[in-house]
Amino acid sequence: MIKIIIERRIMPGLEEEYEAAAREAMRVSLGAKGFVGGESLVEQGHSDRRLMITKWRDLRAWKEWYTSETRTQVMQRLLPLLTEEERIRIYEPTTH
């Protein structure tokens, strides 16, 4: 199991439009092979900063989604609402 952390900054005044697009993106990702779950958070005191935390079966499942035509289409609605490129970090459980 891996977690993908995505940080986004939204253009001021476009928060509601972003929320609608982000909900659609999450709805579409529910059907992605290997998608386990996710949540969207807003930074307290900074309505332009969002954090997506998604859980995937494995790295291959994430990469398939990340490079899919479906994600590309969903992101065409989201990307114009951002002030900078989204930051994506991949986390996996530690092995002791």
C-alpha positions, 0 to 999 in steps of 0.5 A: 500500500502506498500513499500519494500526497498532492499539494495544490495552490488555487488562484484566489477567488476560484476555490468553489470552482476548484472544489467542484473540479476536485470532487469530480476528479475524486469521483472518477478516480474511485473507478481507477484500478488499485485506488483504495481511498482518499481525502481532500484537506484545506490548510487552516487559514489558507483557503488557497492551499489544498492537500490530497491524500490518496491511497493506492494498492501499489506504485504500479496502480498509481502510475497507471492512473497518473499517466491515464487518459482519464486523469489527463482529461480530469486535470484539464479542468483543474490545472487552469485553476492552480497558481503553480504546478501541483507537488506530488510525493509518494510515501510507502510504509517503512520496513523494520 
